[in-house]
Amino acid sequence: METAILGGVTPSTRPGTAPDAAAPHVVVAPDSFKGSLGAPEVAEAVRQGVLAAAPHARVTCLAMADGGEGTLDALVTSWGAPVHEVGTCDALGRPTTARWAVSPEGRTGVVELAEASGLPAVADEPLQPLHAHTRGTGELAAAVLDAGVDEVLVCLGGSASTDGGSGVLVGLGARLLDAAGEPVPDGGEGLARVARLDLDGLHPRAREVRWRLAVDVTNPLVGEHGAATVFGPQKGATPGDVAFLDAALSRWADLLEQDTGVAVRDLPGAGAAGGVPAALVAVLGAVPEPGATLVAEAVGLADAVADAVLVVTGEGSFDSQSVRGKVADGVARVAAASPARPPVVVLAGQVLLPAAQAHAAGIAAAFSIAPGPVALEDLLPRTAARLTDLAASVTRLALAGR
């Protein structure tokens, strides 16, 4: 395969053939198939199918994500960028290592919250909803700032904590103090006691860079749709814990507004990842953005689809959530805004969204890789092969009139 990294995209043709500017251009921009294949592996399987049907096609593979777990891998794959590691702590304070990356031009640093503060990393211990924290993510962000970037992209998702982003600030050098001037404990528990936010020790570059937050929910910080109420039970919170955490987050919102003048209590998306955006928006001026849209921008999707004749995306389950800010939705929006307006086809493990709703969202068609009624455990080992076969069929159909 001839491959060249150009602005984060990877054009390729069948081995032994040369790229042809007049050849049909197909863009492959999938999400991961969770539990089966990562987005780069999905893209490769689809690429093989496209080239099986159209050996002289130009294929651009862009691994996508919605801002949650897997976004770092998707970005470094599309960028061809190296991954760095730093020692930090997990959501329970235990030593661990976490990865980060910088875009090829050195401007954007990427931090994935799940790397240091994710739920899977602490699954070996009983869940600790009141004590789990995001301090490790702050330490990870500090390493990215030390690299000299101009902006930091924080990918939110998979959080083990409900600490309102207080841990991130602590990891960046801030201190949360109680009424006696003593540091409060990590986690949501500490928010119930915090009386003062001391930013004197904050990383010197923390307020010099642009902060962008990739989110895939619009929940506010507190209340019946807030971080504790909606997501707390997933992290082990009992009804009593939920009430405690919601009150603690409310207290935290009041303190942030008092100290910064920024109201975050009802900010859409502030409830993501246990409320992390609340602290970063108030203190650092961070901007929450739909994760899929942000990733699409970072990997250059708009440039890639400008002359495409077909765009293939995919995910494990194509359902009503898929057209509400997930990858398929983001890809469809970018394709619809491009000069070429190429058709967008979804390949999925299962298709649950009616065709009319998919079409209304800018999706030309959606196909399941399942050959018929089949158990999930039987389908998983053949995911890549089924994707390749289905991509070949879709490509033949899409290019039949050319």
N, C-alpha and C positions, 0 to 999 in steps of 0.2 A: 504494500500500500504506500503510495506517495502521500506524504503528510507534511504540511507546513502550518505552523501556528501564526495566524495573522489576526492581530487584534482580539485574541481570545477565541477565535473560531477555528475549526479543523476541517478544511476541505479534503475530500479523498475520492479516489476512483478505484476501480478494480485493478489489482496488481497487473503491471505490464501495459497499462494504458496511460496516456497523458491527459491531464486536465484539459478540457475543451470549453472555452467560454460560451460556445453555442449549445453545449449539452444541457439537458434539463437539470435544474438545480433543485435538490431536495434538502430541506432542513429537518434534522431529527433533534427534537428538543423535549425529552421526556423527564418525568419525575422518577423516583425510585419505585420499585414494586416491593413495598415493605415486607420483610420476612423472606424475601426471595432474592432479588437483585438490586444493587445500587443503581442510581441513575446512569453512571458511566457504562455499566454492564448492559443496561437496557438499551442505551444508545448504540452500543456496538452490535448487539443482536439485531436491531432494526436496520442498521447500516448494511449488514451482511445481506439482509433480505432485499433491500433496495437495489443493491448492486447485482444480486442474483437475477433480478428482473430487468435491470437497465444497467449493463456493465459500464457504459460510458457516461453515466450520470455523474454530476458533481454532488457530493454529499457533505453537508456541514453538520457535524455532531456537536451539540451543546447540551451538556448535562445540566438539568434544571433542578430547582427545589423551591419550596414555598417559604423559606426563611427558618424552618425548624431544623431538626436533626438531619444531617446529611448535606446541609447547605455548604459547609466548608469543603467537603469532598467534591461536590458539584462544581464549585467555583474554581478550585485548583486544577481540576481536570480540564475544564474549558479554557482556563488561562495557560495551562502548562507551567504553573508556578510551583516552586518548592514549598514544602510544609516544614514549619519550625516547631520545636517543642520547648516548653518551659516547665520548671517545677512549680507546683502550686498545691492547693488543697481541694478535696472534694466537698460535697455539700454537708458532710459531717465533720469536716475539719481534718480529715486524714490526709497525709502526704500523697500526692499523685502527680502525674504529668499531663499536660494538656497541649493541644496543637493550635497553631495560628498560622496565618499566611498573609502575604502582601501581594497586591496586584502587580502585573509585570512592569508597569511604569513607576512603581514605588509609591503611588499616591494613597491607595486605600488599604488599610489593614482590616483583616477579617477575624472576628472572635465569635465562636459558636458556644453559647451558654452551656449546652449539654456536654461539652468537652470537660469542663471543670465542675459544673454544678448540676449535672443531669441525674435523673431518677435511676436509670439503669446502673449507674456506677455505684449506687449505694443499696442496691437490691439485696446484697448479702447481709444486711442488717435490718432489724425492725424499723419501719418507717417512723420518722421523728418530725412530724409536721410543725411543731412549735420551735424546734431547734435547728432544722436544716437551713442553710444559708447560701448566699452567692458570693462570699468573699473570694473564693478561688477565681471566679470570673473577673473580678476586679483586678486581681494580681495578673491574670492573663492579659487583660486590657493594658495594664501598665507596661508589660513587655512589648506590646504592639506600639504604644506611644514612644517607647525608647528607640524603636526602629525608625522614627522620624517621619511617620506618615502624616498626611494632611487631613485624612478623615478615617473614622473607625466605623465599620459596619458590624453591628452586634446582631447576630442571628439568634432569635429567641424561640424557645421550644424545648420540651422535655425537662423542664425545671423540676427539681425535687423540693423546692422551698416556696414559702410564702412570706418573703421578707421585704417586699416593697422596693427591692433594689438597694436596700441599705447596705447589704454585704458588698455589693459592687463598689459603693462609695468607700467603704472601709478598706477594701483591697486596693483602692487608688490612693489611700493615705488619709482619708477623713476619719473623724472620731464621732461616735454617737455617745453622748454623755447623759447620765441621769441628773436628778435635781441636786445631788451632792457632788457633781462633777466627776463621777466615776464612769468608766466605759460600761455600757449595757451589754448583756449577752448577745451573741449572734442569733440570727433568725427572727421569726415573728414574735417570739417571746420578748425580745429586747425592745421591740417597737412599743410595747405597752408601758415601758418605763422611760423611754427617751424624752429628755427635756430640752436638749440643746444639740445642735449640729455644728461641730468644729471642723472647718474646712482649711485651717491654716496649713495642715500637712498634705493637702491634696497634691497629686502629681503636678509638677509645674506646667506640663503641656496639656493637662486634661481640659482646660477651658480655652485652649488655643486651636483645637481641631474641631472639625465638624463631626457630629455623632449622628448616625442613621440607624434606626432600629427596624429590623425586619420582623413584622408581626403577621400572624394569620388569623387573629381574632379581633373583635371590636369591643370586647367587654370593658366596662369601666373598672376603676380600682376597687370600689366598695359597693355594698348593697346586694340586692337579690341576684344581680347578674355579675357581681364583682369577682375578684380573684379568689377570695376565700370560699365564697358560697358555691361557685361553679366548679372550681378546679381543686379546692382543698381536699375533698374526699378522695380524689385520685392519688393524693400524696399521704393518705392515712389519717386525715383529720376526721375526728368524730363530730357529731352535731355541736357538742360543747366547744371543741377546738375551733370549729368554723365561726361560732359566735365570738370567741376570744380574738381570733385572727382578724375578723372583719372590724372589730372595735379598735384593734391595734393599728390596722391600716388606716382607719379613719383618723386616729390620733397622729399618725405619721403624715397624712395628707395635710392636716392642719399645721403641723410644724413646718413642712416644706413651704406651704403658702406664706406662713408668717416670715420665714427667713429669706425666701426668694421672690415672693410676690406672684408666683406661678400657681394657678389652681389646677390640680391634677385629679381631684376626686372623681369627676365625671368625664374625664378625658377619654374618648373612644380609643381602645387599645391599651389603656394604662393597666388593665388587669392581666395582660399577657405575662406568662412566665412568673406567676406569683407576684405581679405588680412591679417588676423591674423597670418598665418605662417611667413609672411615677418619679423615681429618684433621678433618673438620667435626663428626663425632660426638664424637671424643675431646676436641677443644679447645673447641668451641662448643656442645656438648650438642645437636647437630642430631638430628632424628628421621627416619630413612628410612621412607617410606610408599609403598604401591603408587601409581604415578603416576595411573592412571585414576581411582582412588578419590579422590585428592587433588584432581584437576581437577574431578571431579563435585561435590565439596563447594564448590570455589571459584566455580563458575558457578551454584550453586543448583539442581542437577538434582533433588534430592529434593522441593523445593517445587514445581518445575515439573510433575513427574509425579503429584502428589497427586490430581489430578482428571482425569488423562488417560484416554482410551479406547484410545489406540494410541501406542506409542513406536517410532520408526524410527531405527535406528542403521546404521552401515555402515563398511566399510573395503575396501582393495584386495583382500586375500585373507582369506577366512574359513576358518581352519584350526584345528588343535589348540592353537596358541598363543593364539588369540583368546579362549579360555575360561579362560586362565591368567593373568589380571591385565591383559589388554588392554582396550581401550575397550568392546567388546561385552560382555565379562564384567562390567565395572564398571557399565554401564548396566543390564544384566539384574539385578544385585544390588540396585541402588537401586529399580528398578521392583517387584521382588518384595517389598521391605520397605515399599512405599507402601500407603496405605489402598485405593487404586483397583486395585492389582495389574494394571495394563494389560498386554496382550500386547506382547512385544518382537519386532520383525521386523528382520532384518539384510539389507541390500542390499550386494552385494559384486561386485568384478570377477570373482572366481572363488570358488566354494563347494567346499571340500575336506573339510569336517567332516561326518560322517554325521548324518542327522537325529536319530537317537536320542541321540547325544552332545550335539547342540545343545539338544535338549529338556531333557536332564538338567541343562544349565547355565542353564536358564531362558529359552531362546530359543524362541519359538513357531514360527518358520519363518525360513529363509534362502534368498534368491534371487540368482542371478547376473544381471548386466546383459547378459551375452553372449547374443545371440539364438540361438546354436548354435556349432558349431566356427568359430572366427574367430581370426586372427592378432592378437597384442597390438597391433601397430602400426596395425592397422585399427580396433581397438576404442577406442583412446585418444582420438582426436579426437571420438568420439561419446559419451564417458562421461557428460557432463552431460545430453544428450538422452535417453540410455538410462535414466539415473537418474530423470528426470522421468516418462518413460513407465511405468517399473516402479512408481514411487511411486504413480502414479494408479491402477494396477491393484490394488496392495496396499490402498490406501485404500478403493476401492470394495468389495473383498471384506470388509475388516474392519468396514466400516460398513453392510454389506448388511442386517444384522438389526435396525438401529436404526429 
